[in-house]
């Protein structure tokens, strides 16, 4: 370990992403698409079910979720919506940790996913045994993990954060004397550390999409389009973040695109976001940030292969059959809910104008 960073990285082999791309469903025809949407609408009503879709999945799944009274959002808002909705079945179009998070917050409900093999490089790159062993080496530190983690890793954590609330939570912990273990995204962790000055030991995971953005090519694109503002997700490398006009979560990127005095934006996040950005801002132009230069090899091309595994046919199938239900052991649910609820209470206090820091105990307090 050097400079607060562990030396071991858990990288996913190329075969993991190749397997995911091989599972991406074939695009249905116009006729097939219409028939599948009609079937899904009918099945949602018949099964007392609601759809939630992440910003990164196919536009059809985003549009259908909203058309049928569901939600398009980030992982925690998807889970919170599912918890508070009257429907007893939640269909989650996203990746596996999102389904697990929904189950943790709604253990009495049925959580279905189009493909249970839809994973996440951050989740896969933070195996519970190795991460738990690392935490055990530093028992004096408070463990903070990103939402993109398994139920088991969440159960090992003290706090959960999303990219939209991480700075506020870490600042509050730092102010109360906490020294942290952070996992799993190294780029997001480094960004938070730079912004807050918190004492953080970093796990060395990364998102295969955001890790591929290239600063040199982004700078060249900025030079070609000087009128464009650059929007960057903080899971991106530091030299890419340094070129941004706005840095933030998916919701922060959406807000920046709406509020900034610009008509053209270069966006460094999964290109699945382009659908919502263009839908909400029809008069503006959105350009994908470059993931590769002339001599580079692109692993992701700015799109998550596991997100791409979600499709209309999969949603229809699981509703029809009741298959692909997420199962999280009760022992994990009880423990994993604690850091999630801490975060939800913290963000609710912030939103309500209350002192969210009062919810964070001083280090050493009972």
C-alpha positions as a Markdown table, in Angstrom:
| # | Residue | x | y | z |
|---|---|---|---|---|
| 1 | Unk | 0.0 | 0.0 | 0.0 |
| 2 | Unk | 1.4 | 3.4 | -0.9 |
| 3 | Unk | -0.1 | 6.9 | -0.5 |
| 4 | Unk | -3.4 | 5.6 | 0.7 |
| 5 | Unk | -3.9 | 3.3 | -2.2 |
| 6 | Unk | -3.9 | -0.5 | -2.1 |
| 7 | Unk | -1.6 | -2.0 | -4.7 |
| 8 | Unk | -3.9 | -4.9 | -5.9 |
| 9 | Unk | -6.4 | -4.2 | -8.7 |
| 10 | Unk | -9.1 | -6.7 | -9.6 |
| 11 | Unk | -9.5 | -6.3 | -13.3 |
| 12 | Unk | -12.2 | -8.1 | -15.3 |
| 13 | Unk | -10.7 | -10.3 | -18.1 |
| 14 | Unk | -11.6 | -9.3 | -21.7 |
| 15 | Unk | -13.8 | -12.4 | -21.9 |
| 16 | Unk | -16.2 | -10.9 | -19.4 |
| 17 | Unk | -17.1 | -8.0 | -21.6 |
| 18 | Unk | -17.0 | -10.2 | -24.7 |
| 19 | Unk | -19.5 | -12.5 | -23.1 |
| 20 | Unk | -21.8 | -9.5 | -22.3 |
| 21 | Unk | -21.6 | -8.1 | -25.8 |
| 22 | Unk | -22.5 | -11.6 | -27.1 |
| 23 | Unk | -25.7 | -11.5 | -25.0 |
| 24 | Unk | -26.9 | -8.2 | -26.3 |
| 25 | Unk | -30.4 | -8.9 | -27.8 |
| 26 | Unk | -31.0 | -8.4 | -31.4 |
| 27 | Unk | -32.8 | -5.2 | -32.2 |
| 28 | Unk | -36.5 | -6.0 | -32.9 |
| 29 | Unk | -38.2 | -4.9 | -36.0 |
| 30 | Unk | -40.7 | -2.0 | -35.9 |
| 31 | Unk | -43.6 | -4.5 | -35.8 |
| 32 | Unk | -42.0 | -6.7 | -33.1 |
| 33 | Unk | -41.2 | -3.6 | -31.0 |
| 34 | Unk | -44.8 | -2.4 | -31.0 |
| 35 | Unk | -46.1 | -5.9 | -30.2 |
| 36 | Unk | -43.6 | -6.3 | -27.3 |
| 37 | Unk | -44.5 | -2.9 | -25.9 |
| 38 | Unk | -48.2 | -3.8 | -26.0 |
| 39 | Unk | -47.6 | -7.1 | -24.3 |
| 40 | Unk | -45.5 | -5.5 | -21.6 |
| 41 | Unk | -48.2 | -2.9 | -20.9 |
| 42 | Unk | -50.8 | -5.6 | -20.5 |
| 43 | Unk | -48.5 | -7.8 | -18.3 |
| 44 | Unk | -47.6 | -4.9 | -16.0 |
| 45 | Unk | -51.3 | -4.3 | -15.3 |
| 46 | Unk | -52.1 | -8.0 | -14.9 |
| 47 | Unk | -49.1 | -8.6 | -12.6 |
| 48 | Unk | -49.5 | -5.5 | -10.4 |
| 49 | Unk | -46.0 | -4.5 | -11.6 |
| 50 | Unk | -44.1 | -1.4 | -12.4 |
| 51 | Unk | -40.9 | -0.8 | -14.5 |
| 52 | Unk | -37.9 | 1.2 | -13.4 |
| 53 | Unk | -35.1 | 1.8 | -15.9 |
| 54 | Unk | -31.6 | 3.2 | -15.6 |
| 55 | Unk | -30.5 | 6.1 | -17.8 |
| 56 | Unk | -28.0 | 3.8 | -19.6 |
| 57 | Unk | -30.4 | 1.2 | -20.9 |
| 58 | Unk | -32.0 | 1.2 | -24.4 |
| 59 | Unk | -34.3 | 4.2 | -25.1 |
| 60 | Unk | -37.3 | 1.8 | -25.6 |
| 61 | Unk | -37.0 | 0.7 | -22.0 |
| 62 | Unk | -36.6 | 4.2 | -20.7 |
| 63 | Unk | -39.7 | 5.5 | -22.6 |
| 64 | Unk | -41.8 | 2.5 | -21.7 |
| 65 | Unk | -41.0 | 2.8 | -18.0 |
| 66 | Unk | -42.3 | 6.4 | -18.0 |
| 67 | Unk | -45.2 | 5.7 | -20.3 |
| 68 | Unk | -46.5 | 3.0 | -17.8 |
| 69 | Unk | -46.1 | 5.0 | -14.6 |
| 70 | Unk | -42.6 | 3.8 | -13.8 |
| 71 | Unk | -39.3 | 5.7 | -13.5 |
| 72 | Unk | -36.1 | 6.4 | -15.3 |
| 73 | Unk | -33.3 | 7.4 | -12.9 |
| 74 | Unk | -30.1 | 6.3 | -11.1 |
| 75 | Unk | -29.9 | 3.1 | -9.1 |
| 76 | Unk | -30.9 | 4.5 | -5.7 |
| 77 | Unk | -33.8 | 6.5 | -7.0 |
| 78 | Unk | -35.0 | 3.4 | -8.8 |
| 79 | Unk | -34.9 | 1.4 | -5.6 |
| 80 | Unk | -36.5 | 4.1 | -3.5 |
| 81 | Unk | -39.3 | 4.5 | -6.1 |
| 82 | Unk | -39.9 | 0.7 | -6.0 |
| 83 | Unk | -40.0 | 0.7 | -2.2 |
| 84 | Unk | -42.6 | 3.5 | -2.1 |
| 85 | Unk | -44.7 | 2.3 | -5.1 |
| 86 | Unk | -47.8 | 0.2 | -4.4 |
| 87 | Unk | -46.9 | -2.4 | -7.0 |
| 88 | Unk | -45.8 | -5.7 | -5.6 |
| 89 | Unk | -43.5 | -6.6 | -8.5 |
| 90 | Unk | -40.7 | -4.3 | -9.7 |
| 91 | Unk | -39.0 | -4.9 | -13.1 |
| 92 | Unk | -35.5 | -3.4 | -13.0 |
| 93 | Unk | -33.8 | -2.7 | -16.3 |
| 94 | Unk | -30.2 | -2.2 | -15.4 |
| 95 | Unk | -27.5 | -4.3 | -13.9 |
| 96 | Unk | -27.5 | -6.8 | -11.1 |
| 97 | Unk | -26.5 | -4.6 | -8.2 |
| 98 | Unk | -29.5 | -2.4 | -8.9 |
| 99 | Unk | -31.8 | -5.3 | -8.6 |
| 100 | Unk | -30.2 | -6.3 | -5.4 |
| 101 | Unk | -30.5 | -2.8 | -4.0 |
| 102 | Unk | -34.2 | -2.8 | -4.9 |
| 103 | Unk | -34.6 | -6.1 | -3.1 |
| 104 | Unk | -32.8 | -4.8 | 0.0 |
| 105 | Unk | -35.2 | -1.9 | 0.3 |
| 106 | Unk | -38.2 | -4.0 | -0.6 |
| 107 | Unk | -37.6 | -7.5 | 0.6 |
| 108 | Unk | -41.3 | -8.4 | 0.6 |
| 109 | Unk | -41.6 | -7.5 | -3.1 |
| 110 | Unk | -40.7 | -9.5 | -6.2 |
| 111 | Unk | -37.8 | -8.0 | -8.1 |
| 112 | Unk | -37.4 | -9.2 | -11.7 |
| 113 | Unk | -34.6 | -8.4 | -14.2 |
| 114 | Unk | -34.4 | -9.0 | -17.9 |
| 115 | Unk | -31.0 | -10.8 | -17.6 |
| 116 | Unk | -29.5 | -11.9 | -14.3 |
| 117 | Unk | -26.0 | -12.0 | -15.9 |
| 118 | Unk | -26.1 | -8.2 | -16.5 |
| 119 | Unk | -23.2 | -7.3 | -14.2 |
| 120 | Unk | -21.0 | -4.2 | -13.5 |
| 121 | Unk | -17.2 | -3.9 | -13.7 |
| 122 | Unk | -17.2 | -2.1 | -10.3 |
| 123 | Unk | -19.2 | -4.8 | -8.6 |
| 124 | Unk | -17.2 | -7.6 | -10.2 |
| 125 | Unk | -13.9 | -5.8 | -9.4 |
| 126 | Unk | -14.7 | -5.7 | -5.7 |
| 127 | Unk | -15.1 | -9.3 | -4.5 |
| 128 | Unk | -16.4 | -9.5 | -0.9 |
| 129 | Unk | -13.7 | -11.7 | 0.5 |
| 130 | Unk | -10.8 | -9.6 | -0.7 |
| 131 | Unk | -12.6 | -6.3 | 0.2 |
| 132 | Unk | -13.6 | -7.6 | 3.6 |
| 133 | Unk | -10.0 | -8.7 | 4.3 |
| 134 | Unk | -8.7 | -5.2 | 3.4 |
| 135 | Unk | -11.3 | -3.6 | 5.7 |
| 136 | Unk | -10.3 | -6.0 | 8.5 |
| 137 | Unk | -6.7 | -4.7 | 8.2 |
| 138 | Unk | -7.9 | -1.2 | 9.1 |
| 139 | Unk | -10.6 | -1.7 | 11.8 |
| 140 | Unk | -10.3 | 1.9 | 12.9 |
| 141 | Unk | -11.5 | 3.3 | 9.6 |
| 142 | Unk | -15.1 | 3.9 | 8.5 |
| 143 | Unk | -16.0 | 2.0 | 5.4 |
| 144 | Unk | -17.8 | 4.0 | 2.7 |
| 145 | Unk | -18.8 | 2.2 | -0.5 |
| 146 | Unk | -20.3 | 3.4 | -3.7 |
| 147 | Unk | -23.8 | 2.1 | -4.8 |
| 148 | Unk | -22.2 | 0.1 | -7.6 |
| 149 | Unk | -21.4 | -2.9 | -5.3 |
| 150 | Unk | -22.9 | -6.2 | -4.4 |
| 151 | Unk | -25.3 | -6.7 | -1.5 |
| 152 | Unk | -22.4 | -8.5 | 0.4 |
| 153 | Unk | -20.1 | -5.5 | 0.0 |
| 154 | Unk | -22.9 | -3.1 | 1.1 |
| 155 | Unk | -23.4 | -5.3 | 4.2 |
| 156 | Unk | -19.7 | -4.9 | 5.1 |
| 157 | Unk | -19.9 | -1.1 | 4.8 |
| 158 | Unk | -20.8 | 1.6 | 7.3 |
| 159 | Unk | -22.1 | 4.1 | 4.7 |
| 160 | Unk | -23.3 | 3.9 | 1.2 |
| 161 | Unk | -23.1 | 6.8 | -1.2 |
| 162 | Unk | -24.1 | 7.7 | -4.7 |
| 163 | Unk | -22.1 | 10.1 | -6.9 |
| 164 | Unk | -24.7 | 12.8 | -6.2 |
| 165 | Unk | -24.3 | 12.7 | -2.4 |
| 166 | Unk | -20.7 | 11.4 | -2.0 |
| 167 | Unk | -19.1 | 14.8 | -1.4 |
| 168 | Unk | -21.7 | 15.8 | 1.2 |
| 169 | Unk | -21.4 | 12.5 | 3.1 |
| 170 | Unk | -17.6 | 12.4 | 3.0 |
| 171 | Unk | -17.3 | 16.0 | 4.1 |
| 172 | Unk | -19.6 | 15.3 | 7.1 |
| 173 | Unk | -17.6 | 12.2 | 8.0 |
| 174 | Unk | -14.3 | 14.1 | 7.8 |
| 175 | Unk | -15.7 | 16.9 | 9.9 |
| 176 | Unk | -16.5 | 14.3 | 12.6 |
| 177 | Unk | -13.0 | 12.9 | 12.6 |
| 178 | Unk | -13.5 | 9.8 | 10.5 |
| 179 | Unk | -10.7 | 8.3 | 8.5 |
| 180 | Unk | -12.1 | 6.3 | 5.6 |
| 181 | Unk | -11.9 | 3.2 | 3.5 |
| 182 | Unk | -13.4 | 3.9 | 0.1 |
| 183 | Unk | -14.5 | 1.4 | -2.5 |
| 184 | Unk | -14.6 | 0.5 | -5.3 |
| 185 | Unk | -14.2 | 3.3 | -7.9 |
| 186 | Unk | -10.6 | 4.7 | -7.8 |
| 187 | Unk | -11.5 | 7.7 | -10.0 |
| 188 | Unk | -14.6 | 8.8 | -8.1 |
| 189 | Unk | -12.7 | 8.2 | -4.8 |
| 190 | Unk | -9.7 | 10.3 | -6.0 |
| 191 | Unk | -12.1 | 13.1 | -7.1 |
| 192 | Unk | -13.8 | 13.1 | -3.7 |
| 193 | Unk | -10.5 | 13.1 | -1.9 |
| 194 | Unk | -9.3 | 16.1 | -3.9 |
| 195 | Unk | -12.5 | 18.0 | -3.2 |
| 196 | Unk | -12.8 | 17.2 | 0.5 |
| 197 | Unk | -9.3 | 16.6 | 1.7 |
| 198 | Unk | -10.5 | 13.5 | 3.6 |
| 199 | Unk | -8.1 | 10.8 | 4.7 |
| 200 | Unk | -9.1 | 7.9 | 2.4 |
| 201 | Unk | -7.7 | 4.5 | 1.6 |
| 202 | Unk | -8.7 | 3.6 | -1.9 |
| 203 | Unk | -9.9 | 0.3 | -3.4 |
| 204 | Unk | -8.7 | 0.2 | -7.0 |
| 205 | Unk | -11.8 | -0.5 | -9.1 |
| 206 | Unk | -13.0 | 1.3 | -12.2 |
| 207 | Unk | -15.9 | 1.5 | -14.6 |
| 208 | Unk | -15.0 | 0.1 | -18.0 |
| 209 | Unk | -17.0 | 2.9 | -19.6 |
| 210 | Unk | -15.7 | 5.9 | -17.8 |
| 211 | Unk | -12.2 | 4.6 | -17.5 |
| 212 | Unk | -11.9 | 4.7 | -21.3 |
| 213 | Unk | -12.4 | 8.5 | -21.8 |
| 214 | Unk | -9.2 | 10.1 | -23.1 |
| 215 | Unk | -8.1 | 13.6 | -22.1 |
| 216 | Unk | -5.9 | 14.2 | -25.1 |
| 217 | Unk | -8.7 | 13.4 | -27.5 |
| 218 | Unk | -11.2 | 15.4 | -25.4 |
| 219 | Unk | -8.9 | 18.4 | -25.5 |
| 220 | Unk | -8.7 | 18.1 | -29.3 |
| 221 | Unk | -12.4 | 17.9 | -29.6 |
| 222 | Unk | -12.8 | 21.0 | -27.3 |
| 223 | Unk | -10.5 | 22.9 | -29.6 |
| 224 | Unk | -12.7 | 21.9 | -32.6 |
| 225 | Unk | -15.9 | 22.9 | -30.8 |
| 226 | Unk | -14.9 | 25.8 | -28.6 |
| 227 | Unk | -18.6 | 26.7 | -28.1 |
| 228 | Unk | -19.2 | 23.4 | -26.3 |
| 229 | Unk | -19.4 | 22.9 | -22.6 |
| 230 | Unk | -18.0 | 19.6 | -21.2 |
| 231 | Unk | -20.0 | 17.5 | -18.8 |
| 232 | Unk | -18.1 | 14.8 | -17.0 |
| 233 | Unk | -19.1 | 12.0 | -14.6 |
| 234 | Unk | -16.5 | 11.8 | -11.8 |
| 235 | Unk | -15.9 | 8.0 | -12.5 |
| 236 | Unk | -13.7 | 9.4 | -15.3 |
| 237 | Unk | -9.9 | 9.7 | -15.0 |
| 238 | Unk | -8.6 | 12.9 | -13.3 |
| 239 | Unk | -7.2 | 14.4 | -16.5 |
| 240 | Unk | -10.6 | 14.1 | -18.1 |
| 241 | Unk | -12.3 | 15.6 | -15.0 |
| 242 | Unk | -9.9 | 18.5 | -15.2 |
| 243 | Unk | -11.3 | 19.5 | -18.6 |
| 244 | Unk | -14.9 | 19.6 | -17.5 |
| 245 | Unk | -17.1 | 22.7 | -17.2 |
| 246 | Unk | -19.4 | 20.6 | -14.9 |
| 247 | Unk | -18.6 | 17.4 | -13.0 |
| 248 | Unk | -21.3 | 15.3 | -11.4 |
| 249 | Unk | -23.7 | 12.4 | -11.3 |
| 250 | Unk | -26.2 | 11.5 | -13.9 |
| 251 | Unk | -28.8 | 13.9 | -12.4 |
| 252 | Unk | -26.2 | 16.6 | -12.1 |
| 253 | Unk | -25.3 | 16.2 | -15.8 |
| 254 | Unk | -29.0 | 16.5 | -16.7 |
| 255 | Unk | -29.3 | 19.6 | -14.5 |
| 256 | Unk | -26.2 | 21.2 | -16.0 |
| 257 | Unk | -27.4 | 20.6 | -19.6 |
| 258 | Unk | -30.7 | 22.3 | -18.8 |
| 259 | Unk | -29.3 | 25.2 | -16.8 |
| 260 | Unk | -26.0 | 26.2 | -18.4 |
| 261 | Unk | -25.9 | 29.0 | -21.0 |
| 262 | Unk | -24.8 | 26.8 | -23.9 |
| 263 | Unk | -26.4 | 25.0 | -26.8 |
| 264 | Unk | -23.7 | 22.4 | -27.4 |
| 265 | Unk | -22.3 | 19.9 | -24.9 |
| 266 | Unk | -19.6 | 17.2 | -25.0 |
| 267 | Unk | -20.7 | 14.5 | -22.6 |
| 268 | Unk | -18.3 | 12.0 | -20.8 |
| 269 | Unk | -20.6 | 9.3 | -19.5 |
| 270 | Unk | -22.4 | 6.3 | -20.9 |
| 271 | Unk | -24.0 | 7.2 | -24.2 |
| 272 | Unk | -27.3 | 5.8 | -22.9 |
| 273 | Unk | -27.6 | 9.2 | -21.3 |
| 274 | Unk | -27.9 | 10.9 | -24.7 |
| 275 | Unk | -31.5 | 9.8 | -25.0 |
| 276 | Unk | -32.7 | 11.6 | -21.9 |
| 277 | Unk | -30.4 | 14.6 | -22.6 |
| 278 | Unk | -31.8 | 15.0 | -26.1 |
| 279 | Unk | -35.4 | 14.4 | -25.0 |
| 280 | Unk | -35.3 | 17.0 | -22.3 |
| 281 | Unk | -33.3 | 19.5 | -24.4 |
| 282 | Unk | -34.6 | 19.3 | -28.0 |
| 283 | Unk | -32.9 | 22.5 | -29.1 |
| 284 | Unk | -29.4 | 21.5 | -27.9 |
| 285 | Unk | -26.6 | 19.4 | -29.4 |
| 286 | Unk | -24.9 | 16.6 | -27.4 |
| 287 | Unk | -21.7 | 15.0 | -28.5 |
| 288 | Unk | -20.1 | 11.9 | -27.1 |
| 289 | Unk | -16.7 | 12.4 | -25.5 |
| 290 | Unk | -14.0 | 10.3 | -27.1 |
| 291 | Unk | -13.1 | 7.0 | -25.6 |
| 292 | Unk | -10.1 | 6.3 | -27.9 |
| 293 | Unk | -7.5 | 7.9 | -30.1 |
| 294 | Unk | -6.2 | 6.7 | -33.4 |
| 295 | Unk | -4.0 | 4.0 | -31.8 |
| 296 | Unk | -6.1 | 3.1 | -28.8 |
| 297 | Unk | -8.3 | 0.0 | -28.2 |
| 298 | Unk | -11.8 | 0.7 | -27.0 |
| 299 | Unk | -13.3 | -1.7 | -24.6 |
| 300 | Unk | -16.6 | 0.0 | -24.1 |
| 301 | Unk | -17.1 | 2.6 | -26.8 |
| 302 | Unk | -18.9 | 4.7 | -24.1 |
| 303 | Unk | -21.6 | 2.1 | -23.5 |
| 304 | Unk | -21.8 | -0.6 | -20.8 |
| 305 | Unk | -22.2 | -4.0 | -22.4 |
| 306 | Unk | -24.1 | -5.3 | -19.4 |
| 307 | Unk | -26.6 | -2.4 | -19.6 |
| 308 | Unk | -27.0 | -3.3 | -23.3 |
| 309 | Unk | -28.1 | -6.8 | -22.3 |
| 310 | Unk | -31.5 | -5.3 | -21.3 |
| 311 | Unk | -34.2 | -5.5 | -24.0 |
| 312 | Unk | -37.9 | -5.4 | -24.6 |
| 313 | Unk | -38.1 | -9.2 | -25.2 |
| 314 | Unk | -36.4 | -9.8 | -21.8 |
| 315 | Unk | -38.8 | -7.6 | -20.0 |
| 316 | Unk | -41.8 | -9.3 | -21.6 |
| 317 | Unk | -40.3 | -12.8 | -20.9 |
| 318 | Unk | -39.8 | -12.2 | -17.1 |
| 319 | Unk | -43.2 | -10.7 | -16.7 |
| 320 | Unk | -44.8 | -13.6 | -18.6 |
| 321 | Unk | -42.9 | -16.3 | -16.7 |
| 322 | Unk | -42.1 | -14.7 | -13.4 |
| 323 | Unk | -38.5 | -15.7 | -14.0 |
| 324 | Unk | -35.2 | -14.0 | -13.2 |
| 325 | Unk | -36.2 | -13.0 | -9.7 |
| 326 | Unk | -33.5 | -11.4 | -7.5 |
| 327 | Unk | -32.8 | -13.3 | -4.3 |
| 328 | Unk | -30.8 | -11.7 | -1.5 |
| 329 | Unk | -30.3 | -13.7 | 1.8 |
| 330 | Unk | -32.2 | -12.2 | 4.7 |
| 331 | Unk | -29.1 | -12.0 | 6.7 |
| 332 | Unk | -27.5 | -9.8 | 4.1 |
| 333 | Unk | -30.6 | -7.7 | 3.6 |
| 334 | Unk | -30.8 | -6.7 | 7.3 |
| 335 | Unk | -27.1 | -5.6 | 7.4 |
| 336 | Unk | -27.0 | -4.0 | 3.9 |
| 337 | Unk | -30.0 | -1.9 | 4.6 |
| 338 | Unk | -28.2 | 0.0 | 7.4 |
| 339 | Unk | -25.7 | 1.9 | 5.2 |
| 340 | Unk | -28.4 | 2.6 | 2.6 |
| 341 | Unk | -30.8 | 4.0 | 5.2 |
| 342 | Unk | -28.1 | 6.1 | 6.7 |
| 343 | Unk | -27.5 | 7.7 | 3.3 |
| 344 | Unk | -31.3 | 8.1 | 2.6 |
| 345 | Unk | -31.8 | 9.8 | 6.0 |
| 346 | Unk | -28.8 | 12.0 | 5.3 |
| 347 | Unk | -29.9 | 13.1 | 1.9 |
| 348 | Unk | -33.5 | 13.6 | 3.1 |
| 349 | Unk | -32.2 | 15.9 | 5.8 |
| 350 | Unk | -30.1 | 17.9 | 3.3 |
| 351 | Unk | -33.1 | 18.2 | 1.0 |
| 352 | Unk | -35.3 | 19.4 | 3.9 |
| 353 | Unk | -32.8 | 22.1 | 4.8 |
| 354 | Unk | -31.8 | 20.3 | 8.1 |
| 355 | Unk | -28.4 | 19.7 | 9.6 |
| 356 | Unk | -27.5 | 16.4 | 7.9 |
| 357 | Unk | -24.2 | 16.4 | 9.7 |
| 358 | Unk | -26.0 | 15.9 | 13.0 |
| 359 | Unk | -26.8 | 12.3 | 11.7 |
| 360 | Unk | -23.0 | 11.5 | 11.6 |
| 361 | Unk | -21.5 | 10.5 | 15.0 |
| 362 | Unk | -18.1 | 11.8 | 16.0 |
| 363 | Unk | -15.4 | 9.2 | 15.7 |
| 364 | Unk | -15.3 | 7.2 | 18.8 |
| 365 | Unk | -18.8 | 8.0 | 19.9 |
| 366 | Unk | -21.0 | 5.1 | 20.9 |
